[in-house]
Amino acid sequence: MKQYRQTRDYILFVEAWCLLAFARLMIYFSPFKKIVTLLENNPQIEKTNKKVSPMILNEISISINRACRRSFWRTKCFEQALAGKIMLKFRRINSSVYFGVADNGTFMAHAWLECEGQMITGDKGIDKFTIINKF
């Protein structure tokens, strides 16, 4: 059982690491309109969306955090939210990416991913950001 768990964690880590690289390339090379198509929820999934296990959401969150620590490219909030959104879409789970801004003397922007009330990425300090858009 422990071997299965380690293998599953490793596979999720590799998936998150590759999707973080993909997300970085998308942000760098693609127009935002193209990225929005990835962020939009699929209405067909909403009809069949069953109760999502908090365990898989937690595993995805942990795998993204681990992959960020071991990446040599930029893995800020937007990359993390985009990678997490893609991981959840692969599993036919709808989620929401939020974009927020704050002006505390300096303009700041932030993105975070949420699924069924559980924060997947970017949960630190979101209370100081005003939501400007949700996908």
C-alpha positions in Angstrom: 0.0 0.0 0.0 2.8 2.4 0.8 4.5 1.7 -2.5 1.3 2.5 -4.3 1.0 5.7 -2.4 4.6 6.8 -3.3 4.0 5.9 -6.9 0.8 7.9 -7.0 2.5 10.9 -5.4 5.3 10.7 -7.9 3.0 10.6 -10.9 1.0 13.6 -9.6 4.3 15.4 -9.0 5.5 14.8 -12.6 2.1 15.8 -14.0 2.2 19.0 -12.0 5.8 19.8 -12.9 5.1 19.3 -16.6 1.9 21.3 -16.5 3.7 24.2 -14.7 6.1 24.3 -17.6 3.3 24.2 -20.0 1.4 27.0 -18.1 4.6 29.1 -18.2 5.0 28.6 -21.9 1.3 29.5 -22.5 1.6 32.7 -20.4 4.7 33.7 -22.2 3.8 32.8 -25.8 0.0 32.8 -26.0 -2.5 35.7 -26.0 -4.8 35.9 -23.0 -7.8 35.0 -25.2 -6.3 31.6 -25.8 -5.6 31.0 -22.1 -9.2 32.0 -21.3 -10.4 29.0 -23.3 -8.5 26.7 -21.0 -9.9 28.5 -17.9 -13.5 28.3 -18.9 -15.6 25.6 -17.3 -17.2 22.9 -19.4 -21.0 23.0 -19.0 -21.2 19.2 -19.7 -19.0 18.5 -16.7 -21.3 20.6 -14.5 -24.2 18.3 -15.3 -22.3 15.2 -14.5 -20.1 16.6 -11.7 -20.4 14.3 -8.7 -19.2 15.1 -5.2 -15.5 15.6 -5.4 -13.2 13.9 -2.8 -11.3 16.5 -0.7 -8.4 14.0 -0.7 -7.8 14.3 -4.5 -8.0 18.1 -4.2 -5.5 18.1 -1.4 -3.2 15.7 -3.3 -3.3 18.1 -6.4 -2.5 21.1 -4.2 0.5 19.3 -2.5 1.8 18.1 -5.9 1.7 21.6 -7.3 3.5 23.0 -4.3 6.2 20.3 -4.6 6.6 20.9 -8.3 7.0 24.7 -7.7 9.8 24.1 -5.3 11.7 22.0 -7.8 11.2 24.1 -10.9 13.9 26.3 -12.3 11.4 28.6 -14.1 8.9 31.1 -12.7 6.0 29.4 -11.0 4.0 32.2 -9.5 0.3 32.3 -8.7 -1.0 32.4 -12.3 1.1 29.5 -13.4 0.0 27.5 -10.4 -3.6 28.3 -10.9 -3.5 27.4 -14.6 -1.7 24.1 -14.0 -4.1 23.2 -11.3 -7.1 24.0 -13.5 -5.7 21.8 -16.2 -5.1 18.9 -13.7 -8.7 19.2 -12.5 -10.1 19.4 -16.1 -8.2 16.1 -16.8 -10.2 14.6 -14.0 -13.5 16.2 -15.2 -13.7 18.4 -12.1 -14.9 22.0 -12.5 -13.1 24.6 -10.6 -12.7 28.4 -10.6 -9.7 30.6 -11.2 -10.0 34.0 -9.5 -8.1 37.1 -10.4 -7.7 39.8 -7.8 -6.0 43.2 -7.4 -4.9 45.2 -4.4 -3.5 48.7 -4.0 -1.5 49.0 -0.8 0.7 51.8 -2.1 1.9 49.5 -4.9 -0.4 47.8 -7.3 -0.5 44.0 -6.8 -2.3 41.3 -8.7 -2.9 37.7 -7.7 -4.6 34.5 -9.1 -5.9 31.6 -7.1 -7.7 28.3 -7.8 -10.7 27.1 -5.8 -12.8 24.0 -6.1 -15.9 23.3 -4.1 -14.9 25.8 -1.4 -11.4 24.3 -1.0 -8.4 26.4 -2.0 -6.1 24.5 -4.3 -3.4 27.2 -5.1 -2.7 30.8 -4.0 -4.5 30.8 -0.7 -2.0 33.0 1.2 -3.2 36.6 1.7 -6.2 36.5 -0.6 -8.3 38.5 1.9 -6.5 41.8 0.8 -7.3 41.3 -2.9 -10.5 42.5 -4.6 -11.8 40.0 -7.2 -12.0 41.4 -10.6 -12.7 38.3 -12.6 -13.5 34.6 -12.2 -13.2 31.8 -14.8 
